[in-house]
């Protein structure tokens, strides 16, 4: 399901305002960009039912040229070709692949390995960048206020043992026909898991992207 028009428009207006505030020198233009940013917040608040003040504060915290936020997700497989999954505390303990926002000063692959270790207790070797997707184009719910690029990696489990974290309440491996139904759909979707199993089966498969 595509994001509603009001959300797409509000994101774009916010991005224009944020980038404009980064480069602007004329004080009158600054006022115009600040007004544009406030309009974007009102658009998003009206469409979502959220508190406009909260959204305005969220937008003000963004600085620099507006670009998509970067998320990493990792399909880590054991020797039996089972994929490692976790229950996400912040989403009512629904199942997802390990992952999260990419941190600064780390490469995407380093971020991916770090996320798996922190959330599951397992060490992994990243073997492949399998997919690069725009979140909006995949049907994730609920919608997000900012544009997000999702990088999906395939990895081998090479050590460690199952251990939960403040973010996860359970850690387990699943075969392709055992994937839980209660997925954290803001993070992972069934067709994305299917593609990751396809990449595991065929290491030479070209990366999927949109």
N, CA and C atoms as an extended XYZ file, in Angstrom:
630
Properties=species:S:1:pos:R:3:atomname:S:1:resname:S:1:resid:I:1 pbc="F F F"
N         0.840       -1.185        0.000 N   UNK     1
C         0.000        0.000        0.000 CA  UNK     1
C         0.883        1.245        0.000 C   UNK     1
N         0.637        2.159       -0.918 N   UNK     2
C         1.432        3.372       -1.010 CA  UNK     2
C         1.057        4.328        0.120 C   UNK     2
N         2.021        5.153        0.530 N   UNK     3
C         1.739        6.163        1.540 CA  UNK     3
C         0.737        7.171        0.991 C   UNK     3
N        -0.103        7.763        1.864 N   UNK     4
C        -1.098        8.737        1.396 CA  UNK     4
C        -0.427        9.990        0.831 C   UNK     4
N        -1.130       10.661       -0.058 N   UNK     5
C        -0.572       11.848       -0.710 CA  UNK     5
C        -0.145       12.901        0.303 C   UNK     5
N        -0.980       13.115        1.352 N   UNK     6
C        -0.651       14.172        2.310 CA  UNK     6
C         0.703       13.926        2.975 C   UNK     6
N         1.042       12.649        3.216 N   UNK     7
C         2.316       12.337        3.852 CA  UNK     7
C         3.475       12.576        2.881 C   UNK     7
N         3.299       12.174        1.633 N   UNK     8
C         4.338       12.392        0.622 CA  UNK     8
C         4.586       13.880        0.440 C   UNK     8
N         3.500       14.666        0.367 N   UNK     9
C         3.642       16.111        0.177 CA  UNK     9
C         4.301       16.766        1.397 C   UNK     9
N         3.873       16.360        2.583 N   UNK    10
C         4.443       16.955        3.806 CA  UNK    10
C         5.928       16.646        3.917 C   UNK    10
N         6.324       15.422        3.598 N   UNK    11
C         7.744       15.074        3.618 CA  UNK    11
C         8.540       15.959        2.658 C   UNK    11
N         7.993       16.132        1.452 N   UNK    12
C         8.720       16.903        0.449 CA  UNK    12
C         8.829       18.375        0.847 C   UNK    12
N         7.745       18.928        1.383 N   UNK    13
C         7.798       20.320        1.839 CA  UNK    13
C         8.807       20.474        2.967 C   UNK    13
N         8.806       19.517        3.912 N   UNK    14
C         9.781       19.558        4.998 CA  UNK    14
C        11.211       19.475        4.473 C   UNK    14
N        11.458       18.617        3.493 N   UNK    15
C        12.803       18.478        2.935 CA  UNK    15
C        13.257       19.773        2.265 C   UNK    15
N        12.339       20.423        1.522 N   UNK    16
C        12.672       21.699        0.880 CA  UNK    16
C        13.008       22.742        1.944 C   UNK    16
N        12.195       22.794        3.000 N   UNK    17
C        12.430       23.770        4.063 CA  UNK    17
C        13.747       23.500        4.789 C   UNK    17
N        14.005       22.245        5.105 N   UNK    18
C        15.238       21.903        5.823 CA  UNK    18
C        16.472       22.247        5.005 C   UNK    18
N        16.476       21.867        3.734 N   UNK    19
C        17.628       22.165        2.880 CA  UNK    19
C        17.771       23.674        2.681 C   UNK    19
N        16.637       24.363        2.539 N   UNK    20
C        16.687       25.807        2.386 CA  UNK    20
C        17.267       26.486        3.606 C   UNK    20
N        16.891       26.045        4.800 N   UNK    21
C        17.426       26.622        6.033 CA  UNK    21
C        18.921       26.366        6.179 C   UNK    21
N        19.377       25.278        5.586 N   UNK    22
C        20.812       24.958        5.661 CA  UNK    22
C        21.643       25.943        4.836 C   UNK    22
N        21.122       26.354        3.702 N   UNK    23
C        21.897       27.179        2.780 CA  UNK    23
C        21.558       28.673        2.843 C   UNK    23
N        20.438       29.030        3.425 N   UNK    24
C        19.941       30.393        3.328 CA  UNK    24
C        20.853       31.404        4.036 C   UNK    24
N        20.963       32.587        3.462 N   UNK    25
C        21.719       33.680        4.071 CA  UNK    25
C        20.835       34.911        4.290 C   UNK    25
N        19.852       35.105        3.443 N   UNK    26
C        18.951       36.237        3.550 CA  UNK    26
C        17.955       36.000        4.700 C   UNK    26
N        17.851       36.928        5.668 N   UNK    27
C        16.947       36.705        6.811 CA  UNK    27
C        15.482       36.602        6.418 C   UNK    27
N        15.085       37.310        5.344 N   UNK    28
C        13.694       37.220        4.897 CA  UNK    28
C        13.402       35.843        4.307 C   UNK    28
N        14.375       35.268        3.576 N   UNK    29
C        14.202       33.912        3.059 CA  UNK    29
C        14.184       32.902        4.206 C   UNK    29
N        14.976       33.158        5.256 N   UNK    30
C        14.950       32.260        6.416 CA  UNK    30
C        13.549       32.195        7.009 C   UNK    30
N        12.918       33.334        7.149 N   UNK    31
C        11.553       33.358        7.674 CA  UNK    31
C        10.609       32.551        6.786 C   UNK    31
N        10.807       32.664        5.472 N   UNK    32
C         9.941       31.929        4.541 CA  UNK    32
C        10.132       30.424        4.700 C   UNK    32
N        11.393       29.969        4.830 N   UNK    33
C        11.646       28.533        4.993 CA  UNK    33
C        11.125       28.035        6.338 C   UNK    33
N        11.252       28.856        7.377 N   UNK    34
C        10.714       28.458        8.680 CA  UNK    34
C         9.193       28.332        8.610 C   UNK    34
N         8.546       29.243        7.882 N   UNK    35
C         7.098       29.162        7.704 CA  UNK    35
C         6.728       27.910        6.905 C   UNK    35
N         7.522       27.585        5.900 N   UNK    36
C         7.286       26.386        5.101 CA  UNK    36
C         7.422       25.139        5.966 C   UNK    36
N         8.407       25.127        6.856 N   UNK    37
C         8.588       23.991        7.759 CA  UNK    37
C         7.394       23.841        8.698 C   UNK    37
N         6.873       24.977        9.183 N   UNK    38
C         5.691       24.929       10.046 CA  UNK    38
C         4.478       24.407        9.280 C   UNK    38
N         4.342       24.813        8.020 N   UNK    39
C         3.237       24.303        7.195 CA  UNK    39
C         3.339       22.789        7.017 C   UNK    39
N         4.557       22.283        6.788 N   UNK    40
C         4.753       20.835        6.644 CA  UNK    40
C         4.328       20.112        7.914 C   UNK    40
N         4.658       20.683        9.068 N   UNK    41
C         4.272       20.072       10.338 CA  UNK    41
C         2.753       20.052       10.492 C   UNK    41
N         2.096       21.139       10.115 N   UNK    42
C         0.635       21.181       10.206 CA  UNK    42
C        -0.003       20.180        9.252 C   UNK    42
N         0.549       20.044        8.055 N   UNK    43
C         0.034       19.059        7.105 CA  UNK    43
C         0.124       17.649        7.690 C   UNK    43
N         1.281       17.335        8.270 N   UNK    44
C         1.478       15.990        8.800 CA  UNK    44
C         0.603       15.758       10.025 C   UNK    44
N         0.466       16.773       10.882 N   UNK    45
C        -0.375       16.634       12.067 CA  UNK    45
C        -1.837       16.435       11.685 C   UNK    45
N        -2.307       17.192       10.694 N   UNK    46
C        -3.692       17.068       10.251 CA  UNK    46
C        -3.958       15.688        9.654 C   UNK    46
N        -3.023       15.198        8.871 N   UNK    47
C        -3.209       13.899        8.233 CA  UNK    47
C        -3.101       12.729        9.184 C   UNK    47
N        -2.211       12.853       10.181 N   UNK    48
C        -1.933       11.716       11.072 CA  UNK    48
C        -2.685       11.764       12.388 C   UNK    48
N        -3.158       12.973       12.765 N   UNK    49
C        -3.801       13.109       14.066 CA  UNK    49
C        -2.828       13.300       15.200 C   UNK    49
N        -1.542       13.462       14.887 N   UNK    50
C        -0.517       13.652       15.909 CA  UNK    50
C        -0.501       15.106       16.379 C   UNK    50
N         0.173       15.341       17.501 N   UNK    51
C         0.304       16.683       18.063 CA  UNK    51
C         1.219       17.515       17.166 C   UNK    51
N         0.726       18.651       16.704 N   UNK    52
C         1.499       19.483       15.784 CA  UNK    52
C         2.783       19.989       16.428 C   UNK    52
N         2.735       20.310       17.713 N   UNK    53
C         3.933       20.807       18.396 CA  UNK    53
C         5.028       19.754       18.410 C   UNK    53
N         4.650       18.505       18.622 N   UNK    54
C         5.637       17.415       18.626 CA  UNK    54
C         6.300       17.304       17.255 C   UNK    54
N         5.503       17.377       16.195 N   UNK    55
C         6.055       17.271       14.839 CA  UNK    55
C         6.924       18.478       14.515 C   UNK    55
N         6.497       19.675       14.910 N   UNK    56
C         7.313       20.866       14.669 CA  UNK    56
C         8.671       20.730       15.339 C   UNK    56
N         8.690       20.234       16.576 N   UNK    57
C         9.963       20.043       17.282 CA  UNK    57
C        10.817       18.984       16.597 C   UNK    57
N        10.181       17.937       16.109 N   UNK    58
C        10.905       16.889       15.391 CA  UNK    58
C        11.557       17.461       14.139 C   UNK    58
N        10.831       18.263       13.387 N   UNK    59
C        11.371       18.861       12.167 CA  UNK    59
C        12.511       19.826       12.476 C   UNK    59
N        12.379       20.597       13.560 N   UNK    60
C        13.425       21.565       13.898 CA  UNK    60
C        14.740       20.885       14.275 C   UNK    60
N        14.646       19.653       14.744 N   UNK    61
C        15.857       18.922       15.124 CA  UNK    61
C        16.664       18.469       13.911 C   UNK    61
N        16.042       18.483       12.726 N   UNK    62
C        16.722       18.057       11.514 CA  UNK    62
C        17.507       19.230       10.938 C   UNK    62
N        18.739       18.984       10.543 N   UNK    63
C        19.551       20.060        9.973 CA  UNK    63
C        20.383       19.511        8.821 C   UNK    63
N        20.933       20.435        8.030 N   UNK    64
C        21.712       20.034        6.871 CA  UNK    64
C        20.817       19.715        5.696 C   UNK    64
N        21.438       19.367        4.585 N   UNK    65
C        20.684       19.002        3.386 CA  UNK    65
C        19.863       17.752        3.674 C   UNK    65
N        18.583       17.790        3.345 N   UNK    66
C        17.681       16.677        3.676 CA  UNK    66
C        17.941       15.477        2.771 C   UNK    66
N        18.251       14.339        3.369 N   UNK    67
C        18.457       13.086        2.643 CA  UNK    67
C        17.685       11.972        3.357 C   UNK    67
N        17.455       10.826        2.696 N   UNK    68
C        16.782        9.718        3.376 CA  UNK    68
C        17.592        9.211        4.562 C   UNK    68
N        16.904        8.742        5.579 N   UNK    69
C        17.558        8.071        6.697 CA  UNK    69
C        17.914        6.647        6.268 C   UNK    69
N        18.957        6.078        6.895 N   UNK    70
C        19.473        4.779        6.476 CA  UNK    70
C        19.235        3.723        7.552 C   UNK    70
N        18.579        2.640        7.141 N   UNK    71
C        18.306        1.505        8.026 CA  UNK    71
C        18.971        0.255        7.457 C   UNK    71
N        19.482       -0.612        8.344 N   UNK    72
C        20.054       -1.887        7.906 CA  UNK    72
C        19.236       -3.029        8.512 C   UNK    72
N        19.020       -4.082        7.719 N   UNK    73
C        18.379       -5.319        8.180 CA  UNK    73
C        19.241       -6.477        7.709 C   UNK    73
N        19.333       -7.524        8.541 N   UNK    74
C        20.283       -8.594        8.266 CA  UNK    74
C        19.599       -9.952        8.339 C   UNK    74
N        19.763      -10.736        7.267 N   UNK    75
C        19.332      -12.130        7.252 CA  UNK    75
C        20.559      -12.980        7.538 C   UNK    75
N        20.727      -13.368        8.801 N   UNK    76
C        21.867      -14.181        9.225 CA  UNK    76
C        21.434      -15.640        9.298 C   UNK    76
N        22.158      -16.491        8.585 N   UNK    77
C        21.760      -17.899        8.455 CA  UNK    77
C        22.724      -18.817        9.204 C   UNK    77
N        22.148      -19.880        9.767 N   UNK    78
C        22.980      -20.915       10.386 CA  UNK    78
C        23.289      -21.990        9.339 C   UNK    78
N        24.076      -23.039        9.666 N   UNK    79
C        24.423      -24.059        8.672 CA  UNK    79
C        23.227      -24.830        8.120 C   UNK    79
N        22.103      -24.810        8.837 N   UNK    80
C        20.898      -25.490        8.361 CA  UNK    80
C        20.025      -24.572        7.491 C   UNK    80
N        20.579      -23.399        7.120 N   UNK    81
C        19.867      -22.420        6.295 CA  UNK    81
C        18.608      -21.897        6.970 C   UNK    81
N        18.663      -21.804        8.266 N   UNK    82
C        17.605      -21.145        9.016 CA  UNK    82
C        18.017      -19.699        9.271 C   UNK    82
N        17.034      -18.796        9.226 N   UNK    83
C        17.340      -17.373        9.397 CA  UNK    83
C        17.117      -16.958       10.855 C   UNK    83
N        17.967      -16.057       11.310 N   UNK    84
C        17.929      -15.587       12.693 CA  UNK    84
C        16.921      -14.441       12.818 C   UNK    84
N        15.999      -14.552       13.782 N   UNK    85
C        14.988      -13.526       13.987 CA  UNK    85
C        14.878      -13.171       15.464 C   UNK    85
N        14.319      -11.993       15.726 N   UNK    86
C        14.169      -11.516       17.102 CA  UNK    86
C        12.760      -10.973       17.298 C   UNK    86
N        12.316      -10.986       18.540 N   UNK    87
C        11.071      -10.302       18.896 CA  UNK    87
C        11.409       -8.857       19.269 C   UNK    87
N        10.753       -7.902       18.630 N   UNK    88
C        11.034       -6.476       18.804 CA  UNK    88
C        10.200       -5.904       19.956 C   UNK    88
N        10.883       -5.508       21.039 N   UNK    89
C        10.181       -5.003       22.217 CA  UNK    89
C         9.323       -3.791       21.883 C   UNK    89
N         9.839       -2.881       21.045 N   UNK    90
C         9.129       -1.638       20.740 CA  UNK    90
C         7.909       -1.852       19.842 C   UNK    90
N         7.718       -3.059       19.333 N   UNK    91
C         6.556       -3.338       18.499 CA  UNK    91
C         5.802       -4.546       19.027 C   UNK    91
N         5.461       -4.503       20.313 N   UNK    92
C         4.623       -5.526       20.948 CA  UNK    92
C         5.177       -6.930       20.747 C   UNK    92
N         6.505       -7.046       20.774 N   UNK    93
C         7.193       -8.341       20.696 CA  UNK    93
C         6.914       -9.097       19.399 C   UNK    93
N         6.676       -8.361       18.326 N   UNK    94
C         6.529       -9.013       17.029 CA  UNK    94
C         7.906       -9.375       16.479 C   UNK    94
N         7.911      -10.338       15.534 N   UNK    95
C         9.159      -10.862       15.005 CA  UNK    95
C         9.705       -9.996       13.854 C   UNK    95
N        11.022       -9.890       13.792 N   UNK    96
C        11.685       -9.193       12.707 CA  UNK    96
C        13.093       -9.742       12.536 C   UNK    96
N        13.744       -9.326       11.464 N   UNK    97
C        15.177       -9.573       11.336 CA  UNK    97
C        15.920       -8.551       12.172 C   UNK    97
N        17.087       -8.901       12.711 N   UNK    98
C        17.876       -7.917       13.451 CA  UNK    98
C        18.197       -6.717       12.561 C   UNK    98
N        18.313       -5.553       13.188 N   UNK    99
C        18.670       -4.375       12.418 CA  UNK    99
C        18.252       -3.099       13.115 C   UNK    99
N        18.461       -1.977       12.425 N   UNK   100
C        18.102       -0.680       12.992 CA  UNK   100
C        18.753        0.437       12.203 C   UNK   100
N        18.744        1.633       12.790 N   UNK   101
C        19.363        2.781       12.135 CA  UNK   101
C        20.863        2.595       12.044 C   UNK   101
N        21.454        3.049       10.945 N   UNK   102
C        22.903        2.996       10.780 CA  UNK   102
C        23.557        4.088       11.628 C   UNK   102
N        24.600        3.739       12.328 N   UNK   103
C        25.343        4.695       13.149 CA  UNK   103
C        26.475        5.333       12.347 C   UNK   103
N        26.872        6.520       12.772 N   UNK   104
C        27.986        7.206       12.111 CA  UNK   104
C        29.305        6.508       12.429 C   UNK   104
N        30.305        6.757       11.600 N   UNK   105
C        31.671        6.242       11.762 CA  UNK   105
C        31.782        4.735       11.578 C   UNK   105
N        30.737        4.102       11.044 N   UNK   106
C        30.782        2.682       10.713 CA  UNK   106
C        30.321        2.511        9.275 C   UNK   106
N        30.908        1.548        8.569 N   UNK   107
C        30.434        1.240        7.220 CA  UNK   107
C        29.067        0.560        7.328 C   UNK   107
N        28.287        0.504        6.245 N   UNK   108
C        27.019       -0.216        6.311 CA  UNK   108
C        27.169       -1.664        6.788 C   UNK   108
N        28.214       -2.351        6.292 N   UNK   109
C        28.416       -3.746        6.707 CA  UNK   109
C        28.786       -3.836        8.190 C   UNK   109
N        29.599       -2.901        8.671 N   UNK   110
C        29.941       -2.895       10.092 CA  UNK   110
C        28.707       -2.626       10.947 C   UNK   110
N        27.869       -1.714       10.486 N   UNK   111
C        26.611       -1.470       11.191 CA  UNK   111
C        25.764       -2.729       11.260 C   UNK   111
N        25.705       -3.455       10.151 N   UNK   112
C        24.895       -4.665       10.097 CA  UNK   112
C        25.383       -5.710       11.102 C   UNK   112
N        26.683       -5.956       11.122 N   UNK   113
C        27.243       -6.942       12.055 CA  UNK   113
C        27.033       -6.509       13.499 C   UNK   113
N        27.180       -5.220       13.761 N   UNK   114
C        26.991       -4.703       15.120 CA  UNK   114
C        25.555       -4.912       15.598 C   UNK   114
N        24.604       -4.628       14.714 N   UNK   115
C        23.202       -4.774       15.096 CA  UNK   115
C        22.877       -6.219       15.466 C   UNK   115
N        23.385       -7.166       14.685 N   UNK   116
C        23.105       -8.574       14.982 CA  UNK   116
C        23.691       -8.960       16.339 C   UNK   116
N        24.942       -8.580       16.584 N   UNK   117
C        25.588       -8.932       17.851 CA  UNK   117
C        24.841       -8.326       19.035 C   UNK   117
N        24.467       -7.052       18.928 N   UNK   118
C        23.802       -6.379       20.038 CA  UNK   118
C        22.415       -6.947       20.306 C   UNK   118
N        21.693       -7.323       19.265 N   UNK   119
C        20.306       -7.747       19.439 CA  UNK   119
C        20.136       -9.243       19.676 C   UNK   119
N        21.146      -10.045       19.279 N   UNK   120
C        20.968      -11.504       19.354 CA  UNK   120
C        22.048      -12.232       20.139 C   UNK   120
N        23.233      -11.631       20.309 N   UNK   121
C        24.349      -12.322       20.940 CA  UNK   121
C        25.203      -13.110       19.973 C   UNK   121
N        24.835      -13.149       18.682 N   UNK   122
C        25.587      -13.913       17.687 CA  UNK   122
C        26.528      -13.016       16.875 C   UNK   122
N        27.717      -13.550       16.592 N   UNK   123
C        28.650      -12.895       15.673 CA  UNK   123
C        28.374      -13.391       14.267 C   UNK   123
N        28.480      -12.485       13.303 N   UNK   124
C        28.198      -12.868       11.917 CA  UNK   124
C        29.283      -12.348       10.983 C   UNK   124
N        29.377      -12.996        9.835 N   UNK   125
C        30.215      -12.504        8.736 CA  UNK   125
C        29.274      -12.068        7.623 C   UNK   125
N        29.310      -10.783        7.286 N   UNK   126
C        28.470      -10.271        6.209 CA  UNK   126
C        29.005      -10.781        4.878 C   UNK   126
N        28.139      -11.392        4.087 N   UNK   127
C        28.578      -11.983        2.818 CA  UNK   127
C        28.042      -11.253        1.592 C   UNK   127
N        26.982      -10.462        1.765 N   UNK   128
C        26.361       -9.894        0.567 CA  UNK   128
C        25.406       -8.760        0.931 C   UNK   128
N        25.448       -7.688        0.129 N   UNK   129
C        24.372       -6.701        0.130 CA  UNK   129
C        23.329       -7.202       -0.861 C   UNK   129
N        22.182       -7.617       -0.351 N   UNK   130
C        21.192       -8.287       -1.191 CA  UNK   130
C        20.162       -7.336       -1.798 C   UNK   130
N        19.754       -6.339       -1.026 N   UNK   131
C        18.678       -5.466       -1.476 CA  UNK   131
C        18.886       -4.055       -0.957 C   UNK   131
N        18.472       -3.075       -1.754 N   UNK   132
C        18.428       -1.673       -1.339 CA  UNK   132
C        17.075       -1.128       -1.758 C   UNK   132
N        16.198       -0.873       -0.778 N   UNK   133
C        14.815       -0.503       -1.059 CA  UNK   133
C        14.440        0.823       -0.410 C   UNK   133
N        13.583        1.572       -1.100 N   UNK   134
C        12.909        2.696       -0.473 CA  UNK   134
C        11.747        2.128        0.341 C   UNK   134
N        11.676        2.472        1.612 N   UNK   135
C        10.668        1.895        2.498 CA  UNK   135
C         9.259        2.117        1.981 C   UNK   135
N         8.995        3.307        1.451 N   UNK   136
C         7.640        3.630        1.020 CA  UNK   136
C         7.143        2.726       -0.099 C   UNK   136
N         8.069        2.242       -0.926 N   UNK   137
C         7.669        1.459       -2.094 CA  UNK   137
C         7.377       -0.002       -1.761 C   UNK   137
N         7.651       -0.413       -0.533 N   UNK   138
C         7.509       -1.834       -0.192 CA  UNK   138
C         6.223       -2.175        0.542 C   UNK   138
N         5.524       -1.177        1.060 N   UNK   139
C         4.270       -1.445        1.750 CA  UNK   139
C         4.392       -1.588        3.252 C   UNK   139
N         5.457       -1.057        3.836 N   UNK   140
C         5.615       -1.125        5.290 CA  UNK   140
C         4.579       -0.256        5.993 C   UNK   140
N         4.123       -0.740        7.152 N   UNK   141
C         3.201        0.028        7.983 CA  UNK   141
C         3.677       -0.027        9.440 C   UNK   141
N         3.423        1.029       10.207 N   UNK   142
C         2.789        2.288        9.821 CA  UNK   142
C         3.754        3.174        9.029 C   UNK   142
N         3.248        4.261        8.401 N   UNK   143
C         4.131        5.172        7.664 CA  UNK   143
C         5.053        5.930        8.608 C   UNK   143
N         6.147        6.442        8.065 N   UNK   144
C         7.131        7.199        8.836 CA  UNK   144
C         7.147        8.655        8.371 C   UNK   144
N         7.516        9.584        9.259 N   UNK   145
C         7.537       10.995        8.853 CA  UNK   145
C         8.657       11.346        7.896 C   UNK   145
N         9.711       10.526        7.845 N   UNK   146
C        10.839       10.821        6.980 CA  UNK   146
C        11.036        9.705        5.955 C   UNK   146
N        11.689       10.048        4.864 N   UNK   147
C        12.034        9.068        3.836 CA  UNK   147
C        13.147        8.162        4.358 C   UNK   147
N        13.046        6.854        4.069 N   UNK   148
C        13.996        5.866        4.613 CA  UNK   148
C        14.474        4.946        3.504 C   UNK   148
N        15.785        4.748        3.428 N   UNK   149
C        16.381        3.732        2.567 CA  UNK   149
C        16.765        2.538        3.428 C   UNK   149
N        16.344        1.347        3.020 N   UNK   150
C        16.616        0.125        3.771 CA  UNK   150
C        17.635       -0.724        3.008 C   UNK   150
N        18.735       -1.052        3.665 N   UNK   151
C        19.743       -1.951        3.112 CA  UNK   151
C        19.591       -3.312        3.781 C   UNK   151
N        19.476       -4.359        2.964 N   UNK   152
C        19.325       -5.721        3.476 CA  UNK   152
C        20.591       -6.525        3.164 C   UNK   152
N        21.167       -7.140        4.182 N   UNK   153
C        22.387       -7.925        4.034 CA  UNK   153
C        22.115       -9.398        4.308 C   UNK   153
N        22.899      -10.259        3.666 N   UNK   154
C        22.935      -11.687        3.983 CA  UNK   154
C        24.220      -11.943        4.758 C   UNK   154
N        24.151      -12.826        5.755 N   UNK   155
C        25.310      -13.078        6.606 CA  UNK   155
C        25.319      -14.528        7.069 C   UNK   155
N        26.509      -14.994        7.459 N   UNK   156
C        26.688      -16.310        8.083 CA  UNK   156
C        26.902      -16.126        9.576 C   UNK   156
N        26.231      -16.936       10.384 N   UNK   157
C        26.495      -16.945       11.826 CA  UNK   157
C        27.804      -17.690       12.062 C   UNK   157
N        28.748      -17.054       12.750 N   UNK   158
C        30.073      -17.658       12.944 CA  UNK   158
C        30.431      -17.869       14.411 C   UNK   158
N        29.567      -17.465       15.329 N   UNK   159
C        29.886      -17.649       16.742 CA  UNK   159
C        28.855      -17.001       17.632 C   UNK   159
N        29.087      -17.119       18.944 N   UNK   160
C        28.191      -16.523       19.920 CA  UNK   160
C        27.080      -17.465       20.350 C   UNK   160
N        26.180      -16.931       21.136 N   UNK   161
C        25.026      -17.701       21.599 CA  UNK   161
C        23.851      -16.759       21.800 C   UNK   161
N        22.653      -17.325       21.795 N   UNK   162
C        21.447      -16.509       21.870 CA  UNK   162
C        21.416      -15.694       23.153 C   UNK   162
N        21.180      -14.386       22.991 N   UNK   163
C        21.104      -13.485       24.137 CA  UNK   163
C        20.207      -12.310       23.756 C   UNK   163
N        19.183      -12.058       24.557 N   UNK   164
C        18.299      -10.924       24.289 CA  UNK   164
C        18.954       -9.630       24.756 C   UNK   164
N        18.295       -8.509       24.411 N   UNK   165
C        18.825       -7.190       24.763 CA  UNK   165
C        17.674       -6.306       25.209 C   UNK   165
N        17.953       -5.028       25.456 N   UNK   166
C        16.878       -4.106       25.822 CA  UNK   166
C        15.906       -3.902       24.661 C   UNK   166
N        16.331       -4.260       23.439 N   UNK   167
C        15.486       -4.101       22.256 CA  UNK   167
C        14.739       -5.368       21.878 C   UNK   167
N        15.208       -6.525       22.366 N   UNK   168
C        14.652       -7.802       21.922 CA  UNK   168
C        14.255       -8.668       23.105 C   UNK   168
N        13.148       -9.403       22.940 N   UNK   169
C        12.662      -10.252       24.026 CA  UNK   169
C        12.812      -11.739       23.726 C   UNK   169
N        13.192      -12.082       22.493 N   UNK   170
C        13.422      -13.481       22.132 CA  UNK   170
C        14.310      -13.535       20.900 C   UNK   170
N        15.069      -14.633       20.808 N   UNK   171
C        15.991      -14.854       19.687 CA  UNK   171
C        15.811      -16.293       19.228 C   UNK   171
N        15.603      -16.502       17.914 N   UNK   172
C        15.398      -17.863       17.440 CA  UNK   172
C        15.701      -17.957       15.947 C   UNK   172
N        15.974      -19.192       15.486 N   UNK   173
C        16.184      -19.471       14.063 CA  UNK   173
C        14.922      -20.098       13.469 C   UNK   173
N        14.658      -19.762       12.188 N   UNK   174
C        13.467      -20.286       11.511 CA  UNK   174
C        13.817      -20.730       10.099 C   UNK   174
N        13.289      -21.891        9.705 N   UNK   175
C        13.376      -22.324        8.314 CA  UNK   175
C        12.412      -21.489        7.474 C   UNK   175
N        12.559      -21.577        6.164 N   UNK   176
C        11.741      -20.744        5.265 CA  UNK   176
C        10.259      -20.984        5.462 C   UNK   176
N         9.863      -22.225        5.742 N   UNK   177
C         8.435      -22.531        5.901 CA  UNK   177
C         7.973      -22.389        7.350 C   UNK   177
N         8.812      -21.796        8.201 N   UNK   178
C         8.460      -21.625        9.612 CA  UNK   178
C         8.387      -20.151       10.030 C   UNK   178
N         8.489      -19.228        9.081 N   UNK   179
C         8.533      -17.809        9.425 CA  UNK   179
C         7.263      -17.424       10.188 C   UNK   179
N         7.385      -16.779       11.339 N   UNK   180
C         6.198      -16.416       12.130 CA  UNK   180
C         5.268      -15.475       11.364 C   UNK   180
N         3.994      -15.547       11.675 N   UNK   181
C         3.013      -14.697       11.011 CA  UNK   181
C         2.975      -13.297       11.616 C   UNK   181
N         3.310      -13.203       12.913 N   UNK   182
C         3.204      -11.903       13.589 CA  UNK   182
C         4.504      -11.109       13.404 C   UNK   182
N         4.671      -10.574       12.198 N   UNK   183
C         5.870       -9.821       11.860 CA  UNK   183
C         5.722       -8.356       12.249 C   UNK   183
N         6.838       -7.733       12.561 N   UNK   184
C         6.888       -6.291       12.779 CA  UNK   184
C         6.958       -5.630       11.408 C   UNK   184
N         5.798       -5.303       10.860 N   UNK   185
C         5.720       -4.902        9.456 CA  UNK   185
C         6.322       -3.530        9.170 C   UNK   185
N         6.623       -2.766       10.199 N   UNK   186
C         7.371       -1.542        9.970 CA  UNK   186
C         8.823       -1.807        9.672 C   UNK   186
N         9.288       -3.025        9.992 N   UNK   187
C        10.687       -3.388        9.843 CA  UNK   187
C        10.939       -4.414        8.737 C   UNK   187
N        10.066       -5.386        8.613 N   UNK   188
C        10.281       -6.456        7.636 CA  UNK   188
C         8.942       -6.953        7.117 C   UNK   188
N         8.924       -7.386        5.870 N   UNK   189
C         7.704       -7.906        5.244 CA  UNK   189
C         7.970       -9.289        4.662 C   UNK   189
N         6.921      -10.116        4.501 N   UNK   190
C         7.129      -11.482        4.001 CA  UNK   190
C         7.860      -11.543        2.669 C   UNK   190
N         7.541      -10.650        1.715 N   UNK   191
C         8.198      -10.742        0.411 CA  UNK   191
C         9.681      -10.384        0.511 C   UNK   191
N        10.056       -9.554        1.472 N   UNK   192
C        11.475       -9.240        1.669 CA  UNK   192
C        12.222      -10.452        2.235 C   UNK   192
N        11.586      -11.161        3.150 N   UNK   193
C        12.199      -12.382        3.681 CA  UNK   193
C        12.360      -13.416        2.569 C   UNK   193
N        11.349      -13.564        1.722 N   UNK   194
C        11.449      -14.503        0.598 CA  UNK   194
C        12.629      -14.161       -0.308 C   UNK   194
N        12.806      -12.879       -0.593 N   UNK   195
C        13.932      -12.460       -1.433 CA  UNK   195
C        15.269      -12.770       -0.770 C   UNK   195
N        15.347      -12.594        0.531 N   UNK   196
C        16.605      -12.871        1.236 CA  UNK   196
C        16.932      -14.365        1.217 C   UNK   196
N        15.917      -15.220        1.324 N   UNK   197
C        16.158      -16.654        1.171 CA  UNK   197
C        16.626      -16.965       -0.251 C   UNK   197
N        16.092      -16.253       -1.234 N   UNK   198
C        16.527      -16.451       -2.626 CA  UNK   198
C        17.988      -16.049       -2.796 C   UNK   198
N        18.392      -14.977       -2.153 N   UNK   199
C        19.797      -14.561       -2.221 CA  UNK   199
C        20.703      -15.556       -1.497 C   UNK   199
N        20.215      -16.120       -0.411 N   UNK   200
C        20.988      -17.147        0.283 CA  UNK   200
C        21.180      -18.373       -0.610 C   UNK   200
N        20.138      -18.765       -1.325 N   UNK   201
C        20.209      -19.939       -2.191 CA  UNK   201
C        21.095      -19.698       -3.407 C   UNK   201
N        21.169      -18.453       -3.868 N   UNK   202
C        21.952      -18.119       -5.063 CA  UNK   202
C        22.845      -16.917       -4.753 C   UNK   202
N        24.068      -17.151       -4.275 N   UNK   203
C        24.966      -16.045       -3.938 CA  UNK   203
C        25.285      -15.136       -5.120 C   UNK   203
N        25.104      -15.619       -6.335 N   UNK   204
C        25.396      -14.808       -7.519 CA  UNK   204
C        24.192      -14.001       -8.010 C   UNK   204
N        23.089      -14.122       -7.317 N   UNK   205
C        21.900      -13.354       -7.713 CA  UNK   205
C        22.223      -11.855       -7.599 C   UNK   205
N        21.927      -11.063       -8.618 N   UNK   206
C        22.180       -9.617       -8.553 CA  UNK   206
C        21.356       -8.986       -7.435 C   UNK   206
N        21.859       -7.901       -6.907 N   UNK   207
C        21.139       -7.184       -5.849 CA  UNK   207
C        19.794       -6.673       -6.372 C   UNK   207
N        18.774       -6.750       -5.528 N   UNK   208
C        17.470       -6.187       -5.856 CA  UNK   208
C        17.424       -4.753       -5.325 C   UNK   208
N        16.853       -3.860       -6.105 N   UNK   209
C        16.777       -2.467       -5.673 CA  UNK   209
C        15.588       -1.795       -6.332 C   UNK   209
N        15.191       -0.650       -5.784 N   UNK   210
C        14.148        0.152       -6.407 CA  UNK   210
C        14.505        1.622       -6.285 C   UNK   210
